[in-house]
């Protein structure tokens, strides 16, 4: 997952540079192109801070909770049975 994330960040960096140069060439000012791309990332960041944090956190927590805390994992980790297993016997 770390490798995929790193590759995606490199891809996003090249894409951002390409978009900045393309916009800068259209406006005859490379600085303007880079400022527009930076402004886009700033807007995305602010929207993520306002709206995305709860949705993102709940998605990550749900996904990893199912992965790490399923019944077979608990049985492998614990040496003694769970209290519910002791009560049922």
C-alpha positions in Angstrom: 0.0 0.0 0.0 2.9 2.3 0.8 4.4 1.7 -2.6 1.1 2.3 -4.4 0.7 5.6 -2.5 4.2 6.7 -3.3 3.7 5.9 -7.0 0.4 7.8 -7.0 2.1 10.9 -5.4 4.8 10.9 -8.0 2.1 10.6 -10.7 0.2 13.5 -9.1 3.3 15.6 -9.0 4.0 15.1 -12.7 0.4 15.7 -13.5 0.4 18.9 -11.5 3.6 20.2 -13.2 2.1 19.3 -16.6 -1.1 21.1 -15.8 0.8 24.2 -14.5 2.9 24.4 -17.6 -0.1 23.9 -19.8 -2.1 26.6 -18.0 0.9 28.9 -17.9 1.6 28.5 -21.6 -2.1 29.4 -22.3 -1.9 32.5 -20.1 1.7 33.4 -21.3 2.8 33.3 -17.7 4.2 30.1 -16.1 3.9 31.7 -12.6 0.2 32.2 -13.1 -0.2 28.5 -14.1 1.6 27.4 -11.0 -0.5 29.7 -8.8 -3.7 28.4 -10.3 -2.7 24.8 -9.7 -1.6 25.7 -6.1 -5.0 27.4 -5.6 -6.8 24.3 -6.8 -4.9 22.2 -4.2 -5.7 24.8 -1.5 -9.4 24.6 -2.3 -9.3 20.8 -2.2 -7.5 20.9 1.1 -10.0 23.4 2.7 -12.9 21.3 1.4 -11.3 18.2 2.9 -10.9 19.9 6.3 -14.5 21.1 6.3 -16.4 18.1 4.9 -14.1 15.1 4.2 -12.5 14.3 7.6 -15.5 12.5 9.1 -16.3 10.6 6.0 -12.7 9.6 5.4 -12.1 8.6 9.0 -15.3 6.5 9.2 -14.4 4.8 6.0 -10.9 3.9 7.1 -12.0 2.9 10.6 -14.7 0.6 9.2 -12.5 -1.0 6.7 -9.6 -1.7 9.0 -11.8 -2.7 11.9 -13.3 -5.5 9.7 -9.8 -6.5 8.7 -8.2 -6.6 12.1 -11.0 -7.5 14.4 -12.7 -10.5 12.9 -13.4 -13.6 14.9 -10.5 -15.7 13.5 -8.0 -12.9 14.3 -9.2 -12.6 17.9 -8.9 -16.4 18.4 -5.3 -16.4 17.0 -4.3 -13.4 19.2 -5.8 -14.4 22.5 -4.4 -17.4 24.4 -7.5 -17.9 26.6 -11.1 -17.9 25.2 -13.3 -14.9 25.2 -15.7 -14.3 28.1 -18.7 -15.0 25.8 -17.2 -18.4 24.9 -16.7 -19.2 28.7 -20.3 -18.2 29.5 -21.8 -20.4 26.7 -20.1 -23.6 28.0 
